[in-house]
């Protein structure tokens, strides 16, 4: 059983990790849309970069965010002794 201080530290680390992931998610989701006019000036394989970022780039970033979050949460869980088997 975790002490109150350990539990607070656990949730603080968990919250900070979630905030980092959510900020990156928001930047990728909304940032690419906001600058799509500028991105569309560049063309990759015949497609404007703004379209490519919306269709492929954001999905790749989201998958990488999921992997990052899962690995970091496993590390935090092990640090506080609350990991799953």
Backbone bond lengths (Angstrom), bond angles and torsions (degrees), N, CA, C in turn:
res aa  C-N    CA-C-N  psi(-1)  N-CA   C-N-CA  omega(-1)  CA-C   N-CA-C  phi
1 X - - - 1.453 - - 1.525 108.64 -
2 X 1.330 115.66 134.83 1.457 120.88 -179.27 1.520 110.39 -82.30
3 X 1.321 114.51 144.73 1.458 118.84 173.89 1.528 108.75 -73.02
4 X 1.308 115.85 167.01 1.463 120.19 -178.98 1.525 110.86 -60.75
5 X 1.333 116.96 -40.04 1.464 121.19 179.87 1.530 111.11 -66.19
6 X 1.338 117.23 -42.87 1.460 120.91 178.69 1.528 110.44 -64.31
7 X 1.329 116.56 -40.58 1.453 120.77 179.25 1.529 111.07 -63.91
8 X 1.329 116.77 -40.60 1.463 120.52 177.35 1.528 111.08 -64.69
9 X 1.325 116.45 -41.19 1.467 120.23 177.73 1.523 111.43 -64.91
10 X 1.330 116.13 -40.73 1.468 121.05 178.06 1.522 110.28 -59.05
11 X 1.322 116.76 -50.10 1.458 120.03 -177.63 1.524 111.81 -69.55
12 X 1.323 118.25 -30.16 1.465 121.48 176.25 1.523 109.41 -64.66
13 X 1.326 117.03 -46.33 1.467 119.91 178.76 1.526 110.81 -64.52
14 X 1.329 116.27 -41.07 1.460 121.53 178.27 1.524 110.11 -61.00
15 X 1.323 117.97 -46.37 1.467 122.66 -179.65 1.526 110.94 -63.20
16 X 1.327 116.98 -44.15 1.464 120.58 -179.96 1.526 111.54 -62.38
17 X 1.327 116.37 -40.95 1.462 120.34 177.76 1.523 110.34 -63.75
18 X 1.332 117.01 -44.40 1.468 120.32 178.44 1.520 111.41 -61.21
19 X 1.323 117.57 -41.40 1.460 120.72 179.32 1.524 111.62 -62.95
20 X 1.317 116.64 -41.96 1.465 120.50 178.42 1.521 110.48 -61.47
21 X 1.335 116.55 -47.13 1.465 121.11 -179.25 1.537 110.29 -64.11
22 X 1.330 117.48 -42.29 1.461 120.32 -179.84 1.526 112.25 -66.46
23 X 1.320 117.55 -36.72 1.464 120.54 177.97 1.530 110.17 -65.20
24 X 1.326 116.66 -44.72 1.467 119.97 177.95 1.522 109.96 -62.46
25 X 1.338 116.94 -43.44 1.467 121.46 178.59 1.526 110.80 -58.49
26 X 1.343 116.70 -46.48 1.464 120.82 -178.91 1.525 111.21 -64.32
27 X 1.332 116.75 -42.39 1.460 119.61 178.89 1.522 111.73 -61.63
28 X 1.325 116.39 -42.72 1.465 119.79 -179.86 1.526 110.18 -69.47
29 X 1.325 117.50 -43.47 1.459 120.80 -177.30 1.515 112.34 -67.41
30 X 1.323 116.04 -53.86 1.450 120.35 -173.46 1.521 112.86 -92.80
31 X 1.311 116.85 -30.25 1.452 120.12 -179.83 1.516 112.29 -63.81
32 X 1.319 117.14 -44.82 1.466 120.80 179.38 1.523 110.39 -64.01
33 X 1.337 117.41 -37.83 1.466 120.59 178.96 1.528 110.97 -67.93
34 X 1.318 116.96 -37.37 1.465 120.50 -178.58 1.527 112.54 -69.34
35 X 1.318 116.53 -32.45 1.464 119.18 -178.65 1.530 111.99 -107.23
36 X 1.333 116.85 20.40 1.463 119.88 -176.77 1.526 112.19 -62.77
37 X 1.330 118.17 -32.01 1.466 119.98 177.59 1.516 111.39 -59.96
38 X 1.319 115.84 -42.99 1.460 120.38 178.33 1.532 110.46 -70.84
39 X 1.358 116.27 -40.27 1.464 119.97 -179.57 1.530 111.86 -64.90
40 X 1.322 117.16 -32.36 1.468 120.90 -176.84 1.525 112.65 -68.89
41 X 1.322 117.88 -12.59 1.465 120.60 176.15 1.519 111.47 -71.05
42 X 1.340 117.02 -22.74 1.460 121.70 177.33 1.524 109.09 -96.38
43 X 1.305 117.06 138.56 1.464 121.72 -177.12 1.523 109.37 -119.79
44 X 1.348 116.42 131.72 1.460 122.67 177.72 1.525 107.65 -124.00
45 X 1.300 117.10 122.18 1.468 123.07 -179.93 1.526 111.80 51.31
46 X 1.311 116.29 36.44 1.456 121.29 177.58 1.515 115.04 84.43
47 X 1.327 118.17 -0.14 1.463 121.86 179.47 1.522 109.51 -112.83
48 X 1.333 117.44 141.92 1.462 119.25 174.90 1.523 110.49 -63.19
49 X 1.324 116.93 144.91 1.466 121.21 -176.78 1.521 111.95 -61.21
50 X 1.336 117.86 -34.62 1.466 120.46 177.54 1.518 111.62 -59.94
51 X 1.323 116.79 -43.11 1.464 121.44 177.30 1.528 110.30 -64.96
52 X 1.328 116.33 -44.44 1.462 120.68 -178.97 1.524 111.01 -61.72
53 X 1.330 116.79 -42.62 1.474 120.28 179.82 1.527 110.64 -63.49
54 X 1.324 117.25 -39.06 1.459 120.31 178.71 1.515 112.48 -70.64
55 X 1.328 116.61 -38.18 1.455 120.53 -175.02 1.528 113.48 -84.36
56 X 1.305 117.86 -38.24 1.463 120.70 -174.19 1.522 113.67 -122.98
57 X 1.305 116.72 -46.51 1.460 121.23 -173.19 1.517 113.33 -59.85
58 X 1.337 116.42 -44.85 1.464 118.94 -178.57 1.521 111.24 -66.35
59 X 1.318 117.50 -37.03 1.471 120.08 178.58 1.527 111.39 -63.87
60 X 1.315 116.38 -40.04 1.464 120.40 178.27 1.528 110.15 -63.97
61 X 1.326 116.48 -43.97 1.470 120.07 179.14 1.525 110.24 -63.25
62 X 1.326 118.51 -41.10 1.463 121.50 -179.25 1.526 111.39 -63.97
63 X 1.319 117.08 -40.86 1.473 120.34 178.00 1.527 110.02 -65.04
64 X 1.332 116.69 -42.50 1.462 119.89 177.61 1.530 111.28 -63.52
65 X 1.334 117.18 -36.72 1.462 120.75 176.71 1.527 111.06 -63.76
66 X 1.328 117.20 -40.83 1.469 120.46 178.27 1.521 111.41 -62.29
67 X 1.317 116.28 -44.39 1.463 120.43 179.52 1.526 110.38 -64.04
68 X 1.339 116.90 -45.47 1.460 121.86 178.46 1.524 110.82 -58.99
69 X 1.332 116.68 -47.85 1.466 120.97 -177.99 1.529 111.11 -61.94
70 X 1.334 116.94 -44.47 1.465 120.23 -179.32 1.525 111.55 -62.42
71 X 1.332 116.79 -43.46 1.472 120.09 -179.77 1.527 111.47 -65.96
72 X 1.336 116.49 -44.51 1.467 119.58 -179.81 1.526 111.43 -65.94
73 X 1.332 117.88 -39.64 1.465 120.20 179.00 1.528 110.44 -65.64
74 X 1.325 117.79 -37.67 1.463 120.07 175.79 1.524 110.68 -61.65
75 X 1.331 117.19 -40.74 1.471 120.83 177.62 1.525 110.89 -63.96
76 X 1.318 116.94 -44.10 1.469 120.65 179.57 1.527 110.17 -64.88
77 X 1.332 116.89 -42.54 1.466 120.47 178.64 1.524 111.19 -60.26
78 X 1.339 116.81 -44.50 1.467 120.24 179.03 1.528 111.21 -64.66
79 X 1.331 116.55 -38.21 1.461 121.27 179.86 1.513 111.42 -59.21
80 X 1.327 117.26 -36.76 1.453 121.68 -177.69 1.529 113.42 -102.15
81 X 1.331 116.98 3.89 1.454 120.54 175.61 1.517 114.69 72.50
82 X 1.331 117.77 30.12 1.467 119.97 179.72 1.534 110.95 -119.96
83 X 1.339 116.80 23.08 1.461 120.24 -178.95 1.509 111.32 -69.22
84 X 1.337 114.67 156.65 1.454 121.51 178.03 1.521 108.88 -92.62
85 X 1.302 116.04 155.56 1.471 120.70 178.83 1.497 111.04 -82.55
